Amino acid sequence: MTDAATMRSRAEQIAEEMFLPAAAEVDRAGRVPQSHLDMLKRFGFYGVAAPAELGGLGMEDMATAGYLLEVLASGDLTTTLVWMQHHGVVLGTAASRTPGLRDTWLRRLASGDVRGGVALAGLRPGGEGMRARRVDSGYVLDGEVPWVSGWDMIDVVQVGARDESGAACFFLIDAVPSGTLTGTVQDLAALRASRTAVLRFSEHLVPADRLMHALPMDAWTRAEAPGSALNGFLALGVARRCLALLGPSSLDKELDSARAGLLAADPERTPAARAVASELALRAATALIVHQGSTAVLRGGHPERLLREAGMLLVYGTRPLIRDELLSRFSVTTE
């Protein structure tokens, strides 16, 4: 098992020596460089959420998980986002009770030999959504899922869909385009190299042994409503880089405070902690632009990229509760 201190040190090295120097190039690219993903695999980062017996940290150490996200995102948010999605698949596979699924997939996911993404937005209110219908050979999926990162760079994707009983079901499917599964990559203002796509399913057959787990829809909705505190560390990563470029300022203490807020956040406090982190990233990027002056708006430099990334993180992984907290911090009320 790799210890937390070693993973923290490795993250710092990767962020400063590999990610940051290439960040502008990645920002202009159409996909994350394979070398970035291979580096994360080589140093064991695809397995950090795996159980200890597979060399992982289990993600039970919130401080270490958050630190890894913050530091890697401070070097290259795009690569970090694609890598981050993988751990939802690792955790879902580790918890699965479907015979054979854990044994078949978990070790390969933990090593990075198989890379995963998540497609859960089809369970949330609004839009067409995702539906699962039981058939003799397994399940048939229909519907649409937005915001699936890593398309054409991942091997499998965890898909959430509502079945005929109303339960939330989660499937591990092959991330391979076909006549029943298509992905349309979105032209984002930032993080374009993440290849974030809309997936569309039409009578897509999934074998029964790819059902990861199922739970009552209301239980999933309650757990989902506050959002994930871990996602807030992506915003702290952007803020961290902005403050490093800005130099010592009053925002340094705010970064420490926002980090402590995320680490202490229970479900009730998570929306506010997420809003604090996202708003801080935006202010830090704005301060960096103003501090550097007119050259900061030239494409290819860190300031303008970080400002666009901070803007993206105002809506990434957001929920109505987080949105309301953000609007309150901006002194905006809506009807």
C-alpha positions as YAML, in Angstrom:
chain: A
units: angstrom
residues:
- id: 1
  name: MET
  ca: [0.00, 0.00, 0.00]
- id: 2
  name: THR
  ca: [1.29, 3.46, -0.91]
- id: 3
  name: ASP
  ca: [1.12, 5.78, 2.07]
- id: 4
  name: ALA
  ca: [-0.64, 9.14, 2.02]
- id: 5
  name: ALA
  ca: [2.56, 11.16, 2.48]
- id: 6
  name: THR
  ca: [4.10, 9.58, -0.61]
- id: 7
  name: MET
  ca: [1.01, 10.29, -2.71]
- id: 8
  name: ARG
  ca: [0.98, 13.91, -1.56]
- id: 9
  name: SER
  ca: [4.64, 14.33, -2.52]
- id: 10
  name: ARG
  ca: [4.06, 12.70, -5.90]
- id: 11
  name: ALA
  ca: [1.09, 14.98, -6.57]
- id: 12
  name: GLU
  ca: [3.17, 18.07, -5.84]
- id: 13
  name: GLN
  ca: [5.90, 16.90, -8.20]
- id: 14
  name: ILE
  ca: [3.52, 16.03, -11.02]
- id: 15
  name: ALA
  ca: [1.62, 19.31, -10.68]
- id: 16
  name: GLU
  ca: [4.71, 21.51, -10.79]
- id: 17
  name: GLU
  ca: [7.00, 19.60, -13.14]
- id: 18
  name: MET
  ca: [4.59, 18.05, -15.65]
- id: 19
  name: PHE
  ca: [1.11, 19.54, -15.46]
- id: 20
  name: LEU
  ca: [1.74, 23.27, -15.07]
- id: 21
  name: PRO
  ca: [4.35, 23.64, -17.84]
- id: 22
  name: ALA
  ca: [1.95, 21.97, -20.29]
- id: 23
  name: ALA
  ca: [-1.29, 23.58, -19.03]
- id: 24
  name: ALA
  ca: [-1.57, 26.12, -21.86]
- id: 25
  name: GLU
  ca: [-0.97, 23.42, -24.48]
- id: 26
  name: VAL
  ca: [-3.60, 21.15, -22.89]
- id: 27
  name: ASP
  ca: [-6.03, 24.08, -22.82]
- id: 28
  name: ARG
  ca: [-5.69, 24.45, -26.59]
- id: 29
  name: ALA
  ca: [-5.82, 20.72, -27.29]
- id: 30
  name: GLY
  ca: [-8.75, 18.54, -28.19]
- id: 31
  name: ARG
  ca: [-7.92, 15.90, -25.61]
- id: 32
  name: VAL
  ca: [-5.80, 15.33, -22.53]
- id: 33
  name: PRO
  ca: [-2.33, 14.05, -23.52]
- id: 34
  name: GLN
  ca: [-1.96, 10.31, -23.12]
- id: 35
  name: SER
  ca: [1.36, 10.97, -21.38]
- id: 36
  name: HIS
  ca: [-0.48, 12.76, -18.53]
- id: 37
  name: LEU
  ca: [-2.81, 9.83, -17.95]
- id: 38
  name: ASP
  ca: [0.04, 7.33, -18.19]
- id: 39
  name: MET
  ca: [2.01, 9.31, -15.61]
- id: 40
  name: LEU
  ca: [-0.89, 9.17, -13.17]
- id: 41
  name: LYS
  ca: [-1.16, 5.44, -13.77]
- id: 42
  name: ARG
  ca: [2.57, 4.85, -13.29]
- id: 43
  name: PHE
  ca: [2.54, 6.56, -9.89]
- id: 44
  name: GLY
  ca: [-0.56, 4.74, -8.66]
- id: 45
  name: PHE
  ca: [-3.09, 7.57, -8.80]
- id: 46
  name: TYR
  ca: [-5.82, 5.52, -10.45]
- id: 47
  name: GLY
  ca: [-5.99, 3.32, -7.38]
- id: 48
  name: VAL
  ca: [-6.14, 5.87, -4.56]
- id: 49
  name: ALA
  ca: [-9.86, 5.20, -3.97]
- id: 50
  name: ALA
  ca: [-9.38, 1.43, -4.02]
- id: 51
  name: PRO
  ca: [-9.34, -0.72, -0.86]
- id: 52
  name: ALA
  ca: [-6.02, -0.98, 0.96]
- id: 53
  name: GLU
  ca: [-5.46, -4.58, -0.18]
- id: 54
  name: LEU
  ca: [-5.21, -3.26, -3.75]
- id: 55
  name: GLY
  ca: [-2.76, -0.54, -2.79]
- id: 56
  name: GLY
  ca: [-5.29, 2.25, -2.39]
- id: 57
  name: LEU
  ca: [-6.16, 4.69, 0.35]
- id: 58
  name: GLY
  ca: [-9.86, 3.87, 0.28]
- id: 59
  name: MET
  ca: [-10.68, 7.62, 0.11]
- id: 60
  name: GLU
  ca: [-11.52, 7.47, 3.80]
- id: 61
  name: ASP
  ca: [-8.85, 10.07, 4.49]
- id: 62
  name: MET
  ca: [-10.74, 13.16, 3.32]
- id: 63
  name: ALA
  ca: [-7.77, 15.43, 4.00]
- id: 64
  name: THR
  ca: [-5.50, 13.41, 1.70]
- id: 65
  name: ALA
  ca: [-8.15, 13.01, -1.01]
- id: 66
  name: GLY
  ca: [-8.84, 16.74, -0.98]
- id: 67
  name: TYR
  ca: [-5.15, 17.60, -0.99]
- id: 68
  name: LEU
  ca: [-4.49, 15.41, -4.04]
- id: 69
  name: LEU
  ca: [-7.35, 17.03, -5.92]
- id: 70
  name: GLU
  ca: [-6.33, 20.55, -4.95]
- id: 71
  name: VAL
  ca: [-2.66, 20.12, -5.83]
- id: 72
  name: LEU
  ca: [-3.20, 18.31, -9.14]
- id: 73
  name: ALA
  ca: [-5.89, 20.80, -10.16]
- id: 74
  name: SER
  ca: [-3.49, 23.65, -9.42]
- id: 75
  name: GLY
  ca: [-1.26, 22.22, -12.14]
- id: 76
  name: ASP
  ca: [-3.84, 21.19, -14.72]
- id: 77
  name: LEU
  ca: [-7.55, 21.25, -13.94]
- id: 78
  name: THR
  ca: [-8.54, 19.49, -17.17]
- id: 79
  name: THR
  ca: [-6.45, 16.37, -16.61]
- id: 80
  name: THR
  ca: [-7.43, 16.30, -12.94]
- id: 81
  name: LEU
  ca: [-11.13, 16.40, -13.81]
- id: 82
  name: VAL
  ca: [-10.85, 13.42, -16.18]
- id: 83
  name: TRP
  ca: [-8.81, 11.47, -13.62]
- id: 84
  name: MET
  ca: [-11.21, 12.36, -10.80]
- id: 85
  name: GLN
  ca: [-14.21, 10.81, -12.55]
- id: 86
  name: HIS
  ca: [-12.48, 7.43, -12.50]
- id: 87
  name: HIS
  ca: [-12.76, 7.11, -8.72]
- id: 88
  name: GLY
  ca: [-16.53, 7.08, -8.73]
- id: 89
  name: VAL
  ca: [-16.30, 3.91, -10.81]
- id: 90
  name: VAL
  ca: [-13.69, 2.40, -8.46]
- id: 91
  name: LEU
  ca: [-15.86, 3.06, -5.40]
- id: 92
  name: GLY
  ca: [-19.01, 1.79, -7.11]
- id: 93
  name: THR
  ca: [-17.28, -1.39, -8.23]
- id: 94
  name: ALA
  ca: [-15.76, -1.99, -4.80]
- id: 95
  name: ALA
  ca: [-19.23, -1.75, -3.21]
- id: 96
  name: SER
  ca: [-21.04, -3.90, -5.80]
- id: 97
  name: ARG
  ca: [-22.68, -7.16, -4.71]
- id: 98
  name: THR
  ca: [-23.30, -8.40, -8.24]
- id: 99
  name: PRO
  ca: [-21.57, -11.79, -8.48]
- id: 100
  name: GLY
  ca: [-18.29, -11.55, -10.36]
- id: 101
  name: LEU
  ca: [-18.37, -7.81, -11.10]
- id: 102
  name: ARG
  ca: [-15.97, -6.80, -8.34]
- id: 103
  name: ASP
  ca: [-13.57, -9.66, -9.06]
- id: 104
  name: THR
  ca: [-13.61, -8.98, -12.81]
- id: 105
  name: TRP
  ca: [-13.13, -5.22, -12.75]
- id: 106
  name: LEU
  ca: [-11.81, -3.78, -9.50]
- id: 107
  name: ARG
  ca: [-8.15, -4.75, -9.73]
- id: 108
  name: ARG
  ca: [-7.95, -3.57, -13.35]
- id: 109
  name: LEU
  ca: [-9.59, -0.27, -12.43]
- id: 110
  name: ALA
  ca: [-7.28, 0.22, -9.45]
- id: 111
  name: SER
  ca: [-4.20, -0.30, -11.60]
- id: 112
  name: GLY
  ca: [-5.41, 2.06, -14.33]
- id: 113
  name: ASP
  ca: [-5.36, -0.72, -16.93]
- id: 114
  name: VAL
  ca: [-9.07, 0.08, -17.28]
- id: 115
  name: ARG
  ca: [-10.11, 3.72, -17.00]
- id: 116
  name: GLY
  ca: [-13.59, 4.86, -16.12]
- id: 117
  name: GLY
  ca: [-15.96, 7.80, -16.14]
- id: 118
  name: VAL
  ca: [-19.36, 8.57, -14.66]
- id: 119
  name: ALA
  ca: [-22.71, 9.39, -16.25]
- id: 120
  name: LEU
  ca: [-25.13, 10.10, -13.42]
- id: 121
  name: ALA
  ca: [-26.86, 13.31, -14.47]
- id: 122
  name: GLY
  ca: [-29.57, 11.32, -16.24]
- id: 123
  name: LEU
  ca: [-31.05, 10.54, -12.82]
- id: 124
  name: ARG
  ca: [-31.49, 14.19, -11.90]
- id: 125
  name: PRO
  ca: [-34.69, 16.18, -12.53]
- id: 126
  name: GLY
  ca: [-35.06, 17.94, -15.86]
- id: 127
  name: GLY
  ca: [-34.24, 16.87, -19.38]
- id: 128
  name: GLU
  ca: [-34.95, 13.53, -20.98]
- id: 129
  name: GLY
  ca: [-33.26, 11.52, -18.26]
- id: 130
  name: MET
  ca: [-32.24, 7.87, -18.31]
- id: 131
  name: ARG
  ca: [-34.54, 4.86, -18.16]
- id: 132
  name: ALA
  ca: [-33.73, 1.16, -17.66]
- id: 133
  name: ARG
  ca: [-36.05, -1.65, -18.69]
- id: 134
  name: ARG
  ca: [-35.53, -5.25, -17.60]
- id: 135
  name: VAL
  ca: [-35.41, -7.86, -20.38]
- id: 136
  name: ASP
  ca: [-34.50, -11.56, -20.41]
- id: 137
  name: SER
  ca: [-30.83, -10.94, -21.19]
- id: 138
  name: GLY
  ca: [-30.31, -7.97, -18.88]
- id: 139
  name: TYR
  ca: [-31.42, -4.35, -19.20]
- id: 140
  name: VAL
  ca: [-32.20, -1.93, -22.01]
- id: 141
  name: LEU
  ca: [-31.17, 1.70, -21.52]
- id: 142
  name: ASP
  ca: [-32.80, 4.70, -23.17]
- id: 143
  name: GLY
  ca: [-32.26, 8.40, -22.70]
- id: 144
  name: GLU
  ca: [-29.62, 11.08, -22.47]
- id: 145
  name: VAL
  ca: [-26.85, 12.00, -20.03]
- id: 146
  name: PRO
  ca: [-25.04, 15.38, -20.21]
- id: 147
  name: TRP
  ca: [-21.65, 16.22, -18.76]
- id: 148
  name: VAL
  ca: [-19.76, 12.94, -19.17]
- id: 149
  name: SER
  ca: [-16.04, 13.76, -19.12]
- id: 150
  name: GLY
  ca: [-13.28, 11.73, -20.75]
- id: 151
  name: TRP
  ca: [-15.28, 10.44, -23.70]
- id: 152
  name: ASP
  ca: [-13.03, 8.54, -26.10]
- id: 153
  name: MET
  ca: [-10.37, 8.41, -23.35]
- id: 154
  name: ILE
  ca: [-12.13, 6.00, -20.98]
- id: 155
  name: ASP
  ca: [-12.89, 2.30, -21.29]
- id: 156
  name: VAL
  ca: [-16.00, 2.01, -19.11]
- id: 157
  name: VAL
  ca: [-18.60, 4.38, -17.74]
- id: 158
  name: GLN
  ca: [-20.87, 4.12, -14.71]
- id: 159
  name: VAL
  ca: [-24.38, 5.02, -15.87]
- id: 160
  name: GLY
  ca: [-27.31, 5.83, -13.60]
- id: 161
  name: ALA
  ca: [-30.87, 5.18, -14.78]
- id: 162
  name: ARG
  ca: [-34.32, 4.83, -13.25]
- id: 163
  name: ASP
  ca: [-35.88, 1.40, -13.68]
- id: 164
  name: GLU
  ca: [-39.55, 0.49, -14.08]
- id: 165
  name: SER
  ca: [-40.06, 0.29, -10.31]
- id: 166
  name: GLY
  ca: [-38.63, 3.78, -9.86]
- id: 167
  name: ALA
  ca: [-35.36, 2.63, -8.32]
- id: 168
  name: ALA
  ca: [-32.01, 4.24, -9.14]
- id: 169
  name: CYS
  ca: [-29.87, 1.64, -10.91]
- id: 170
  name: PHE
  ca: [-26.19, 1.89, -11.74]
- id: 171
  name: PHE
  ca: [-24.52, 0.01, -14.57]
- id: 172
  name: LEU
  ca: [-20.91, -0.50, -15.65]
- id: 173
  name: ILE
  ca: [-20.97, -0.31, -19.43]
- id: 174
  name: ASP
  ca: [-18.33, -0.27, -22.14]
- id: 175
  name: ALA
  ca: [-17.60, 3.28, -23.29]
- id: 176
  name: VAL
  ca: [-17.72, 2.30, -26.95]
- id: 177
  name: PRO
  ca: [-19.83, 4.18, -29.53]
- id: 178
  name: SER
  ca: [-22.31, 2.01, -31.38]
- id: 179
  name: GLY
  ca: [-25.64, 2.14, -33.13]
- id: 180
  name: THR
  ca: [-27.30, 2.31, -29.70]
- id: 181
  name: LEU
  ca: [-24.82, 4.58, -27.90]
- id: 182
  name: THR
  ca: [-23.44, 7.87, -29.21]
- id: 183
  name: GLY
  ca: [-21.41, 10.64, -27.61]
- id: 184
  name: THR
  ca: [-21.36, 14.27, -28.72]
- id: 185
  name: VAL
  ca: [-18.41, 16.23, -27.34]
- id: 186
  name: GLN
  ca: [-19.37, 19.72, -26.16]
- id: 187
  name: ASP
  ca: [-17.50, 22.91, -27.10]
- id: 188
  name: LEU
  ca: [-16.78, 24.22, -23.62]
- id: 189
  name: ALA
  ca: [-15.39, 27.64, -22.73]
- id: 190
  name: ALA
  ca: [-12.69, 25.90, -20.70]
- id: 191
  name: LEU
  ca: [-11.55, 22.30, -20.13]
- id: 192
  name: ARG
  ca: [-12.22, 21.43, -23.77]
- id: 193
  name: ALA
  ca: [-9.54, 18.73, -23.66]
- id: 194
  name: SER
  ca: [-11.66, 16.87, -21.08]
- id: 195
  name: ARG
  ca: [-13.86, 15.74, -23.98]
- id: 196
  name: THR
  ca: [-17.01, 16.28, -21.97]
- id: 197
  name: ALA
  ca: [-19.89, 14.80, -23.93]
- id: 198
  name: VAL
  ca: [-23.61, 14.22, -24.04]
- id: 199
  name: LEU
  ca: [-24.29, 10.48, -24.23]
- id: 200
  name: ARG
  ca: [-27.44, 9.23, -25.94]
- id: 201
  name: PHE
  ca: [-28.76, 5.71, -25.47]
- id: 202
  name: SER
  ca: [-31.34, 4.09, -27.74]
- id: 203
  name: GLU
  ca: [-32.37, 0.53, -26.89]
- id: 204
  name: HIS
  ca: [-28.86, -0.08, -25.55]
- id: 205
  name: LEU
  ca: [-28.57, -3.60, -24.15]
- id: 206
  name: VAL
  ca: [-26.58, -4.12, -20.93]
- id: 207
  name: PRO
  ca: [-25.94, -7.64, -19.60]
- id: 208
  name: ALA
  ca: [-27.40, -8.41, -16.16]
- id: 209
  name: ASP
  ca: [-23.93, -8.94, -14.68]
- id: 210
  name: ARG
  ca: [-23.11, -5.27, -15.35]
- id: 211
  name: LEU
  ca: [-25.65, -4.01, -12.81]
- id: 212
  name: MET
  ca: [-23.45, -2.51, -10.09]
- id: 213
  name: HIS
  ca: [-26.18, -1.82, -7.55]
- id: 214
  name: ALA
  ca: [-29.63, -0.30, -7.09]
- id: 215
  name: LEU
  ca: [-31.27, 1.74, -4.35]
- id: 216
  name: PRO
  ca: [-34.55, 3.60, -3.78]
- id: 217
  name: MET
  ca: [-34.72, 6.78, -5.81]
- id: 218
  name: ASP
  ca: [-35.55, 8.96, -2.82]
- id: 219
  name: ALA
  ca: [-32.46, 7.68, -0.97]
- id: 220
  name: TRP
  ca: [-30.23, 8.57, -3.92]
- id: 221
  name: THR
  ca: [-31.88, 11.99, -4.29]
- id: 222
  name: ARG
  ca: [-31.32, 12.82, -0.62]
- id: 223
  name: ALA
  ca: [-27.66, 11.79, -0.81]
- id: 224
  name: GLU
  ca: [-27.19, 13.70, -4.06]
- id: 225
  name: ALA
  ca: [-28.85, 16.98, -3.06]
- id: 226
  name: PRO
  ca: [-25.94, 18.65, -1.19]
- id: 227
  name: GLY
  ca: [-23.36, 17.74, -3.85]
- id: 228
  name: SER
  ca: [-19.90, 16.42, -3.07]
- id: 229
  name: ALA
  ca: [-17.56, 18.32, -0.77]
- id: 230
  name: LEU
  ca: [-14.62, 16.74, -2.62]
- id: 231
  name: ASN
  ca: [-15.57, 18.55, -5.82]
- id: 232
  name: GLY
  ca: [-14.88, 21.81, -4.00]
- id: 233
  name: PHE
  ca: [-11.17, 21.02, -3.93]
- id: 234
  name: LEU
  ca: [-11.04, 21.51, -7.71]
- id: 235
  name: ALA
  ca: [-11.96, 25.15, -7.11]
- id: 236
  name: LEU
  ca: [-9.34, 25.36, -4.37]
- id: 237
  name: GLY
  ca: [-6.79, 24.09, -6.87]
- id: 238
  name: VAL
  ca: [-7.55, 26.99, -9.21]
- id: 239
  name: ALA
  ca: [-7.45, 29.42, -6.30]
- id: 240
  name: ARG
  ca: [-4.17, 27.90, -5.09]
- id: 241
  name: ARG
  ca: [-2.48, 28.50, -8.46]
- id: 242
  name: CYS
  ca: [-3.86, 32.03, -8.72]
- id: 243
  name: LEU
  ca: [-2.52, 32.92, -5.28]
- id: 244
  name: ALA
  ca: [0.88, 31.39, -6.03]
- id: 245
  name: LEU
  ca: [1.12, 33.63, -9.10]
- id: 246
  name: LEU
  ca: [-0.30, 36.65, -7.28]
- id: 247
  name: GLY
  ca: [2.10, 36.49, -4.34]
- id: 248
  name: PRO
  ca: [1.31, 36.97, -0.64]
- id: 249
  name: SER
  ca: [-2.11, 38.53, -0.12]
- id: 250
  name: SER
  ca: [-5.10, 38.60, 2.19]
- id: 251
  name: LEU
  ca: [-6.62, 35.79, 0.12]
- id: 252
  name: ASP
  ca: [-4.12, 33.28, 1.51]
- id: 253
  name: LYS
  ca: [-6.01, 33.02, 4.80]
- id: 254
  name: GLU
  ca: [-9.28, 32.68, 2.90]
- id: 255
  name: LEU
  ca: [-7.86, 29.67, 1.05]
- id: 256
  name: ASP
  ca: [-6.98, 28.02, 4.36]
- id: 257
  name: SER
  ca: [-10.44, 28.80, 5.73]
- id: 258
  name: ALA
  ca: [-12.22, 27.45, 2.63]
- id: 259
  name: ARG
  ca: [-10.18, 24.24, 2.84]
- id: 260
  name: ALA
  ca: [-11.07, 23.78, 6.49]
- id: 261
  name: GLY
  ca: [-14.73, 24.38, 5.64]
- id: 262
  name: LEU
  ca: [-14.76, 21.63, 3.03]
- id: 263
  name: LEU
  ca: [-12.98, 19.19, 5.33]
- id: 264
  name: ALA
  ca: [-15.48, 19.84, 8.14]
- id: 265
  name: ALA
  ca: [-18.57, 19.85, 5.92]
- id: 266
  name: ASP
  ca: [-21.37, 17.42, 6.67]
- id: 267
  name: PRO
  ca: [-24.24, 17.14, 4.11]
- id: 268
  name: GLU
  ca: [-26.01, 20.13, 5.65]
- id: 269
  name: ARG
  ca: [-22.94, 22.36, 5.41]
- id: 270
  name: THR
  ca: [-21.60, 21.11, 2.06]
- id: 271
  name: PRO
  ca: [-23.54, 23.53, -0.21]
- id: 272
  name: ALA
  ca: [-22.20, 26.57, 1.65]
- id: 273
  name: ALA
  ca: [-18.66, 25.18, 1.74]
- id: 274
  name: ARG
  ca: [-18.79, 24.48, -1.99]
- id: 275
  name: ALA
  ca: [-20.07, 28.00, -2.70]
- id: 276
  name: VAL
  ca: [-17.25, 29.53, -0.63]
- id: 277
  name: ALA
  ca: [-14.64, 27.54, -2.57]
- id: 278
  name: SER
  ca: [-16.05, 28.38, -6.00]
- id: 279
  name: GLU
  ca: [-16.50, 32.06, -5.22]
- id: 280
  name: LEU
  ca: [-12.95, 32.25, -3.85]
- id: 281
  name: ALA
  ca: [-11.55, 30.73, -7.05]
- id: 282
  name: LEU
  ca: [-13.37, 33.38, -9.09]
- id: 283
  name: ARG
  ca: [-12.13, 36.26, -6.91]
- id: 284
  name: ALA
  ca: [-8.58, 34.91, -6.89]
- id: 285
  name: ALA
  ca: [-8.56, 34.63, -10.69]
- id: 286
  name: THR
  ca: [-10.01, 38.13, -11.02]
- id: 287
  name: ALA
  ca: [-7.41, 39.53, -8.65]
- id: 288
  name: LEU
  ca: [-4.66, 37.87, -10.67]
- id: 289
  name: ILE
  ca: [-5.97, 39.43, -13.89]
- id: 290
  name: VAL
  ca: [-6.08, 42.90, -12.32]
- id: 291
  name: HIS
  ca: [-2.68, 42.49, -10.67]
- id: 292
  name: GLN
  ca: [-0.92, 41.45, -13.88]
- id: 293
  name: GLY
  ca: [-2.63, 44.04, -16.05]
- id: 294
  name: SER
  ca: [-3.44, 44.06, -19.75]
- id: 295
  name: THR
  ca: [-1.11, 41.19, -20.70]
- id: 296
  name: ALA
  ca: [-3.21, 38.91, -18.51]
- id: 297
  name: VAL
  ca: [-5.94, 38.74, -21.15]
- id: 298
  name: LEU
  ca: [-3.65, 37.39, -23.85]
- id: 299
  name: ARG
  ca: [-4.52, 33.81, -24.78]
- id: 300
  name: GLY
  ca: [-2.02, 31.19, -23.69]
- id: 301
  name: GLY
  ca: [-1.12, 32.70, -20.32]
- id: 302
  name: HIS
  ca: [-2.10, 31.32, -16.96]
- id: 303
  name: PRO
  ca: [-4.35, 34.23, -15.81]
- id: 304
  name: GLU
  ca: [-6.94, 34.13, -18.60]
- id: 305
  name: ARG
  ca: [-7.08, 30.32, -18.50]
- id: 306
  name: LEU
  ca: [-7.54, 30.30, -14.74]
- id: 307
  name: LEU
  ca: [-10.33, 32.88, -15.01]
- id: 308
  name: ARG
  ca: [-12.18, 30.70, -17.53]
- id: 309
  name: GLU
  ca: [-11.64, 27.64, -15.34]
- id: 310
  name: ALA
  ca: [-12.96, 29.45, -12.28]
- id: 311
  name: GLY
  ca: [-16.05, 30.37, -14.28]
- id: 312
  name: MET
  ca: [-16.58, 26.73, -15.26]
- id: 313
  name: LEU
  ca: [-16.33, 25.63, -11.64]
- id: 314
  name: LEU
  ca: [-19.23, 27.89, -10.70]
- id: 315
  name: VAL
  ca: [-21.48, 25.36, -12.44]
- id: 316
  name: TYR
  ca: [-19.46, 22.12, -12.42]
- id: 317
  name: GLY
  ca: [-21.00, 19.50, -10.13]
- id: 318
  name: THR
  ca: [-23.43, 22.10, -8.85]
- id: 319
  name: ARG
  ca: [-26.85, 21.48, -7.31]
- id: 320
  name: PRO
  ca: [-29.76, 23.83, -6.59]
- id: 321
  name: LEU
  ca: [-28.61, 24.22, -2.98]
- id: 322
  name: ILE
  ca: [-25.09, 25.18, -4.08]
- id: 323
  name: ARG
  ca: [-26.44, 27.54, -6.75]
- id: 324
  name: ASP
  ca: [-28.61, 29.31, -4.19]
- id: 325
  name: GLU
  ca: [-25.64, 29.70, -1.84]
- id: 326
  name: LEU
  ca: [-23.54, 31.15, -4.66]
- id: 327
  name: LEU
  ca: [-26.22, 33.62, -5.73]
- id: 328
  name: SER
  ca: [-26.54, 34.69, -2.11]
- id: 329
  name: ARG
  ca: [-22.80, 35.35, -1.93]
- id: 330
  name: PHE
  ca: [-23.13, 37.43, -5.10]
- id: 331
  name: SER
  ca: [-26.05, 39.31, -3.48]
- id: 332
  name: VAL
  ca: [-28.39, 38.14, -6.24]
- id: 333
  name: THR
  ca: [-31.96, 36.99, -5.71]
- id: 334
  name: THR
  ca: [-34.02, 35.24, -8.37]
- id: 335
  name: GLU
  ca: [-37.66, 34.38, -8.69]
...
